[in-house]
């Protein structure tokens, strides 16, 4: 045990002595190798980003006026032009159903009849009482003319005639409540009652009968952010598609809600769409698009070129081989570009790469090709489109 420990200690002493002798010769070589490695690592990216003469190599896009269509994209809901759920005003037994499910009905058609036998009897009684009151009034009128009756008796008889007329009108109104008629032309839905069913019409429970929808024209409800409320005009066209189909339908804005929803900060808009073939159904989800404005000579720059700041936005342009910073005012933003309202002019060469390394006055060299449009940017003949999603309508 002691012999092994002595051998280990002796080996450590020998290695330490050899290291002390070799260190002065190895240290300069290690420093030289480390310096070469660091220099090579820093030189590679510098050569990749610098052009001739130490200038930063960048790409640019030359501004040219082009069309811009400012379009809002929103989600909406289709609603029937007129739609109700058929319900009874009085409780009773159903004695007749005069409609077929899914059929078209006309305004005034009798759809359902509730038993009114007791009301008919009451009406007959009121009719007889009215006839009797009228006979009495006629007799007293003759007597009053000849002086054989008092004016007071005649007035009482005439009042009884009026009371019986009112009684008949009341019963007829109650009978009308036992008849459910179509309030407008439309398509009737599925029914939930049968002949002989007893339907309820109370404050606590009301029996569902069917629905009636006017679907020749449909309403499209959708919401847009409040900042666009003042730019929306009645009569503006809209386009929309519905889930499960790629056909595009058209409509026209005909009304706006005259207030801003404080919960969503949006304004509700309603458009009207013709539906002569019945392809659209109320309640469907709609993707709505409509154009706010169209500009003929808009200047658009790639979004990546705009540098946001605390109080302003800036872009860099190339002037005499140097980067020049220009504050700009921006407007509409598309998927890839930003509309510049002021700060730039047609022909300016906007820098689109190396943005983080730029500073005012820095020498730059434009990569070949000298000017090229940003990837995915539409041509001048194709109007850019702004697509902004807004909250769904409720």
FIPA-158284 format. One line per field, with one value per residue (C-alpha): chain; x, y, z; residue number from 1; residue in three letters. Coordinates in steps of 0.02 Angstrom, whole numbers, plus 32768, in hexadecimal, padded with zeros to 4 digits. Each point is the difference from the previous one (the first is absolute). Layout:
BEGIN
unit	c(A,...)
u	c(X,...)
v	c(Y,...)
w	c(Z,...)
pos	c(NUM,...)
code	c(ALA,...)
***
This chain:
BEGIN
unit	c(A,A,A,A,A,A,A,A,A,A,A,A,A,A,A,A,A,A,A,A,A,A,A,A,A,A,A,A,A,A,A,A,A,A,A,A,A,A,A,A,A,A,A,A,A,A,A,A,A,A,A,A,A,A,A,A,A,A,A,A,A,A,A,A,A,A,A,A,A,A,A,A,A,A,A,A,A,A,A,A,A,A,A,A,A,A,A,A,A,A,A,A,A,A,A,A,A,A,A,A,A,A,A,A,A,A,A,A,A,A,A,A,A,A,A,A,A,A,A,A,A,A,A,A,A,A,A,A,A,A,A,A,A,A,A,A,A,A,A,A,A,A,A,A,A,A,A,A,A,A,A,A,A,A,A,A,A,A,A,A,A,A,A,A,A,A,A,A,A,A,A,A,A,A,A,A,A,A,A,A,A,A,A,A,A,A,A,A,A,A,A,A,A,A,A,A,A,A,A,A,A,A,A,A,A,A,A,A,A,A,A,A,A,A,A,A,A,A,A,A,A,A,A,A,A,A,A,A,A,A,A,A,A,A,A,A,A,A,A,A,A,A,A,A,A,A,A,A,A,A,A,A,A,A,A,A,A,A,A,A,A,A,A,A,A,A,A,A,A,A,A,A,A,A,A,A,A,A,A,A,A,A,A,A,A,A,A,A,A,A,A,A,A,A,A,A,A,A,A,A,A,A,A,A,A,A,A,A,A,A,A,A,A,A,A,A,A,A,A,A,A,A,A,A,A,A,A,A,A,A,A,A,A,A,A,A,A,A,A,A,A,A,A,A,A,A,A,A,A,A,A,A,A,A,A,A,A,A,A,A,A,A,A,A,A,A,A,A,A,A,A,A,A,A,A,A,A,A,A,A,A,A,A,A,A,A,A,A,A,A,A,A,A,A)
u	c(8000,8089,8068,7F70,7FE4,80B8,7FFE,7F67,804F,80A0,7F9D,7FA8,80A6,804C,7F6A,8004,80BA,7FEA,7F6F,806A,808B,7F8D,7F8C,8070,8009,7F46,7FB1,8032,7FC0,7F56,7FE8,8028,7F84,7F76,801B,7FF5,7F5E,7FA9,8038,7FBE,7F57,7FE5,8041,7F85,7F5B,8053,8030,7F52,7FA9,807C,8012,8091,8056,7FB4,7F4C,7F6D,7FAE,7F43,7F69,7F87,7F57,7FD8,7F5B,7F82,7F4A,7F84,7F4A,7FC8,7F56,7FDE,7F94,7FB7,7FE7,7F80,7F9C,7F43,7F5C,7F74,7F51,7F57,7FB5,7F6B,7FFC,7F91,7FDB,7F48,7FAD,7F4D,7FB3,7F86,8008,7F95,7FF4,803B,7F71,8050,80AE,7FFA,80B6,8085,80AF,8079,7F76,7FE6,7F6E,7FB0,7FDA,7F57,7FFA,7FB3,8089,7FB7,7F58,7FDE,7F59,7F8A,7F58,7FE1,8029,7F8C,7F73,8028,7FFD,7F57,7FBA,8043,7FB5,7F52,800D,8032,7F6B,7F8B,804D,7FEB,7F46,7FE4,805C,7F93,7F5D,8035,8032,7F4F,7FB3,8076,7FCC,7F47,8021,7FDC,80AF,807F,80A5,8058,7FB6,8034,80B2,800C,7FC7,807B,808D,7FD3,8013,80AE,802F,7FCD,8062,809A,7FE0,7FFA,80A2,8056,7FCD,8033,80AC,8010,7FCF,8085,8083,7FD5,8037,80B8,8015,809E,8033,8069,8031,8084,8037,7FBE,8073,7FEA,7F67,8003,7F47,7F7A,7F44,7FB7,8095,7FDE,806E,8029,800A,802B,8086,805A,7FF5,7FDA,7FF3,8071,7F9F,8075,8068,7FDB,808D,7FFF,809A,7FEE,8077,8079,8052,80BB,8033,80B8,806A,8098,8075,7FBE,8089,7FAB,7F51,800A,803B,7F75,7F76,7F53,7FF7,80B3,8010,803D,803C,7FF6,8011,7FB2,8047,7FFE,8004,8074,7F7A,800A,7F5D,7FE3,7F96,7FED,800F,7F59,800B,807D,7FE5,8007,8072,80A5,7FFB,805F,8030,8053,801D,7FB1,7F6D,7F7C,7FDA,7F72,7FFF,7F76,8021,7F87,7FDF,7F88,8037,8002,80B8,8020,7FB3,7FE5,807D,8092,80AF,8042,80AC,7FE0,806E,7FDD,806C,800F,8062,806B,809E,804C,80B0,8032,80B6,8019,809C,8024,7FCD,80B0,8047,7F9B,8057,7F82,802F,7FB3,7FBA,8023,8026,809A,8046,80AE,801C,809E,8040,80AC,8038,7FD1,7F6F,7F8C,7F79,7F55,7F6F,7F5D,7F47,7FAC,7F4E,7FB6,8061,7FEF,8045,80AD,8002,7FD9,7FB1,806F,7F9B,8093,80BE,8029,7FE8,7FFB,80AE,8048,8067,7FCA,8078,7FB0,8090,8080,7F87,804A,80B0,7FD0,8024,7FF2,8094,803C,804D,7F99,800E,7F65,8001,7FE5,7F7E,8006,7F46,7F82,7F52,7FE7,7FD2,7F47,7FDB,7F79,8024,7FC7,7F6E,7FC1,7FB1,803A,7F7B,7FF3,7FB2,7FD4,7F9B,7F7F,7F98,7F72,7F55,7F96)
v	c(8000,807A,7FCA,8026,80AC,802B,7FCF,806E,8097,7FE5,7FFE,80A4,8054,7FC7,803F,80A9,8013,7FD9,807E,8089,7FE2,7FFC,8092,808F,7FAF,7FD1,80A5,806E,7F7A,7FF4,80BD,8007,7F75,8053,80A8,7FB2,7FA4,809E,8066,7F7F,7FF7,80BD,8017,7F86,805D,80A8,7FCB,7FBC,80A4,807E,8032,8053,8089,7FC7,8031,7F9D,7F98,8016,7FDF,8089,8019,8095,8054,800B,803A,7F71,7FD9,7FDF,7FBB,8013,7F6B,7FCC,7F48,7FD5,7F6C,8009,7FA4,7FE9,802B,7FF0,80A1,7FD5,7F6D,7FCA,7F6A,7FD5,7FFE,8002,808F,7F90,7F50,7F79,7F63,8002,7FD1,8027,8013,804C,8002,7F86,8006,805E,8049,80B2,805F,80A6,808F,7FE3,7F43,7FA1,7F8F,7FB7,8001,7FE9,7FC4,8094,7FAC,8059,80A9,7FDE,7FDE,809F,8061,7FB8,8033,80B0,8009,7FD3,807F,8085,7FD9,800A,80A5,8047,7FD1,8052,809D,800C,7FEF,8083,8074,7FF9,8019,8090,8054,7FF2,8032,7F54,7FDF,805E,803A,7FA7,7F57,801A,802C,7F63,7F95,8052,7FE5,7F48,7FF1,804A,7F8B,7F68,803E,800F,7F53,7FB6,8059,7FBB,7F4D,8012,803C,7F68,7F8F,8053,7FCE,7F4A,8013,800A,8055,8026,80B5,8006,7F96,7F80,7F4D,7FA2,7F8D,7F5E,7FF2,7FC4,7FE2,7F8D,8007,7FDB,8047,8077,8099,8078,80BD,803C,806E,7F66,7F8E,8014,7F70,800C,7FE7,8026,808B,8070,8050,807C,7FC8,8055,8082,7FE6,8079,7FF5,8043,8022,8076,806B,8064,80A8,8061,7FD6,8033,80AB,7FB8,7F82,8036,7FBA,7FB4,7FC0,7F50,7F6C,7F52,7F66,7F43,7F81,7F66,7F66,805D,8069,8061,80BB,805C,80BB,8077,80B7,805C,804C,802A,8021,7FF5,80B6,7FD9,7FAD,7F5E,802E,7F49,7FDF,80B2,7FD2,803F,7F88,8008,7FAD,7FD7,7FB7,7F71,7FB9,7F46,7FD2,7F49,7FE2,7FCB,8060,7FD5,8073,7FE4,7FD5,8041,807D,8041,80B2,8075,80B1,808B,80A2,8061,7FE9,8068,800F,8040,7FB7,7FEA,7F57,7FC5,7F51,7FEF,7FC8,80A9,8065,801D,802A,8081,804F,8098,7FDF,7F7B,8002,7FAF,8006,8031,8002,80AE,800F,7F58,8026,7FD0,8092,7FF1,8044,8013,7FC8,8003,7F5A,7FCF,7F5E,7F60,7F68,7F50,8032,80BC,80A7,8097,809A,80A0,807A,8002,7FA7,801F,7F98,7FC5,7FF6,7F62,7FB8,7F89,7F59,7F9D,8019,8074,7FDE,8030,80A3,80AE,80AA,8024,7F4D,7FD1,7F7A,7F9D,7FBC,7F46,7FC4,8011,80B7,8015,7F76,7FF5,7FB2,7F46,7FE6,80B7,8016,805A,80B1,7FBD,7F99,8068,7FD7,7FCA,8023,7F73,802A,7F88,8046,7FB8,7F8A,803C,7FCB)
w	c(8000,8030,7F6A,7F86,804E,7FEE,7F47,7FDF,8054,7F9E,7F5A,8029,8028,7F5B,7F97,8057,7FDF,7F46,7FF0,8050,7F84,7F65,802E,7FC2,7F53,7FEE,803C,7F68,7F88,8058,7FFD,7F46,7FD6,8067,7FAA,7F54,802D,8042,7F6B,7F87,8058,7FFD,7F51,7FB0,8025,7FDF,7F53,7FE4,802D,7FC0,7F4C,7FAC,8062,80A7,7FD0,8046,7F79,7FFE,7F92,7FCD,7FAE,7F92,8029,7F74,800D,7FF7,8026,80B2,8031,80BA,8029,80A8,8028,8085,803E,7FFF,800F,7F83,803C,7FAE,7FC0,806E,8077,808F,806B,7FF6,80AB,803D,8060,805F,8044,7FB4,7F98,7F4C,7F8B,7F57,7FB4,7F53,7FCA,7FC7,8045,7F8F,7F93,7FC9,804A,7FD7,8074,8056,7FE5,8092,8043,809F,8058,80BA,8043,8015,801B,80A5,7FB3,7F6E,807A,805F,7F5C,7FD2,80A9,7FED,7F51,803F,808E,7F85,7F90,8096,8037,7F50,7FFC,80A8,7FC7,7F62,8062,807F,7F72,7FB9,80AB,8026,7F5E,802F,80B5,8046,8049,8065,7FBA,808D,7FCE,7F4C,8033,8068,7F6D,7F8A,807C,800C,7F42,800B,8090,7F9C,7F69,806C,8049,7F52,7FCF,809B,7FD9,7F4A,8039,8070,7F70,7F92,8082,7FE1,7F4B,7FD2,7F58,7F9B,8020,7F5F,7F69,802B,8018,8096,805F,8060,806D,80B3,8020,7FBC,7FF1,80AA,805E,808F,7FF0,808B,7FF6,80AF,804A,8044,7F69,7F48,7F85,7F68,7F5E,7F6C,7FB3,7F6C,7F9D,7F70,7F9F,7F56,8047,8090,8078,8021,80AB,8021,806A,7FD9,8073,8038,7FA4,7F5B,8037,7FAD,7F5A,7FE4,7F8B,7FE3,7F53,7FFF,7FB4,8066,7FD2,806B,8001,8074,8053,7F92,7F5A,7F97,7FA0,801F,8023,7FF7,8062,802D,80A5,802D,80BA,808D,80BB,803C,8094,802A,8064,809F,8020,7F58,7FC1,7F59,7F9B,7FBF,7F46,7FA2,7F47,7F94,7F88,7F7F,8012,7F74,7FF4,80BA,8001,80A1,80A7,8096,808C,7F8D,8027,7F7F,7FD3,7FC8,7F99,7FCB,7FBB,8060,7F7C,7F65,7FE0,7F54,802A,80A7,8039,8054,8059,8044,80B6,8030,7FC9,807F,80A7,808A,8084,8099,7FA5,7F48,7F7F,7F91,7F64,7FB4,7F4B,7F96,7FCE,7FAD,8044,80B4,8070,8028,8084,7FD3,807B,7FAF,8023,7FDC,7FDC,7FC2,8024,7F90,8019,7FBE,7FE9,8051,7FAD,8018,800D,800C,800D,7F5D,7F48,7F63,7FCC,80B0,801C,80A7,8059,802A,804F,8089,805A,80AD,7FC7,7FAA,8040,7FAF,7F8D,7FF8,7F56,7FA9,7F60,7FAB,7FDE,7F4E,7FB7,8033,801C,8017,8045,80A9,7FFF,7FE7,7FDA,7F7A,7F60,7FDD,7F9B,8093,808C,80AE,8078,80B7,8061,80B2,8068,8074,808B,7FD3,8009,8089)
pos	c(1,2,3,4,5,6,7,8,9,10,11,12,13,14,15,16,17,18,19,20,21,22,23,24,25,26,27,28,29,30,31,32,33,34,35,36,37,38,39,40,41,42,43,44,45,46,47,48,49,50,51,52,53,54,55,56,57,58,59,60,61,62,63,64,65,66,67,68,69,70,71,72,73,74,75,76,77,78,79,80,81,82,83,84,85,86,87,88,89,90,91,92,93,94,95,96,97,98,99,100,101,102,103,104,105,106,107,108,109,110,111,112,113,114,115,116,117,118,119,120,121,122,123,124,125,126,127,128,129,130,131,132,133,134,135,136,137,138,139,140,141,142,143,144,145,146,147,148,149,150,151,152,153,154,155,156,157,158,159,160,161,162,163,164,165,166,167,168,169,170,171,172,173,174,175,176,177,178,179,180,181,182,183,184,185,186,187,188,189,190,191,192,193,194,195,196,197,198,199,200,201,202,203,204,205,206,207,208,209,210,211,212,213,214,215,216,217,218,219,220,221,222,223,224,225,226,227,228,229,230,231,232,233,234,235,236,237,238,239,240,241,242,243,244,245,246,247,248,249,250,251,252,253,254,255,256,257,258,259,260,261,262,263,264,265,266,267,268,269,270,271,272,273,274,275,276,277,278,279,280,281,282,283,284,285,286,287,288,289,290,291,292,293,294,295,296,297,298,299,300,301,302,303,304,305,306,307,308,309,310,311,312,313,314,315,316,317,318,319,320,321,322,323,324,325,326,327,328,329,330,331,332,333,334,335,336,337,338,339,340,341,342,343,344,345,346,347,348,349,350,351,352,353,354,355,356,357,358,359,360,361,362,363,364,365,366,367,368,369,370,371,372,373,374,375,376,377,378,379,380,381,382,383,384,385,386,387,388,389,390,391,392,393,394)
code	c(UNK,UNK,UNK,UNK,UNK,UNK,UNK,UNK,UNK,UNK,UNK,UNK,UNK,UNK,UNK,UNK,UNK,UNK,UNK,UNK,UNK,UNK,UNK,UNK,UNK,UNK,UNK,UNK,UNK,UNK,UNK,UNK,UNK,UNK,UNK,UNK,UNK,UNK,UNK,UNK,UNK,UNK,UNK,UNK,UNK,UNK,UNK,UNK,UNK,UNK,UNK,UNK,UNK,UNK,UNK,UNK,UNK,UNK,UNK,UNK,UNK,UNK,UNK,UNK,UNK,UNK,UNK,UNK,UNK,UNK,UNK,UNK,UNK,UNK,UNK,UNK,UNK,UNK,UNK,UNK,UNK,UNK,UNK,UNK,UNK,UNK,UNK,UNK,UNK,UNK,UNK,UNK,UNK,UNK,UNK,UNK,UNK,UNK,UNK,UNK,UNK,UNK,UNK,UNK,UNK,UNK,UNK,UNK,UNK,UNK,UNK,UNK,UNK,UNK,UNK,UNK,UNK,UNK,UNK,UNK,UNK,UNK,UNK,UNK,UNK,UNK,UNK,UNK,UNK,UNK,UNK,UNK,UNK,UNK,UNK,UNK,UNK,UNK,UNK,UNK,UNK,UNK,UNK,UNK,UNK,UNK,UNK,UNK,UNK,UNK,UNK,UNK,UNK,UNK,UNK,UNK,UNK,UNK,UNK,UNK,UNK,UNK,UNK,UNK,UNK,UNK,UNK,UNK,UNK,UNK,UNK,UNK,UNK,UNK,UNK,UNK,UNK,UNK,UNK,UNK,UNK,UNK,UNK,UNK,UNK,UNK,UNK,UNK,UNK,UNK,UNK,UNK,UNK,UNK,UNK,UNK,UNK,UNK,UNK,UNK,UNK,UNK,UNK,UNK,UNK,UNK,UNK,UNK,UNK,UNK,UNK,UNK,UNK,UNK,UNK,UNK,UNK,UNK,UNK,UNK,UNK,UNK,UNK,UNK,UNK,UNK,UNK,UNK,UNK,UNK,UNK,UNK,UNK,UNK,UNK,UNK,UNK,UNK,UNK,UNK,UNK,UNK,UNK,UNK,UNK,UNK,UNK,UNK,UNK,UNK,UNK,UNK,UNK,UNK,UNK,UNK,UNK,UNK,UNK,UNK,UNK,UNK,UNK,UNK,UNK,UNK,UNK,UNK,UNK,UNK,UNK,UNK,UNK,UNK,UNK,UNK,UNK,UNK,UNK,UNK,UNK,UNK,UNK,UNK,UNK,UNK,UNK,UNK,UNK,UNK,UNK,UNK,UNK,UNK,UNK,UNK,UNK,UNK,UNK,UNK,UNK,UNK,UNK,UNK,UNK,UNK,UNK,UNK,UNK,UNK,UNK,UNK,UNK,UNK,UNK,UNK,UNK,UNK,UNK,UNK,UNK,UNK,UNK,UNK,UNK,UNK,UNK,UNK,UNK,UNK,UNK,UNK,UNK,UNK,UNK,UNK,UNK,UNK,UNK,UNK,UNK,UNK,UNK,UNK,UNK,UNK,UNK,UNK,UNK,UNK,UNK,UNK,UNK,UNK,UNK,UNK,UNK,UNK,UNK,UNK,UNK,UNK,UNK,UNK,UNK,UNK,UNK,UNK,UNK,UNK,UNK,UNK,UNK,UNK,UNK,UNK,UNK,UNK,UNK,UNK,UNK,UNK,UNK,UNK,UNK,UNK,UNK,UNK,UNK,UNK,UNK,UNK,UNK,UNK)
***
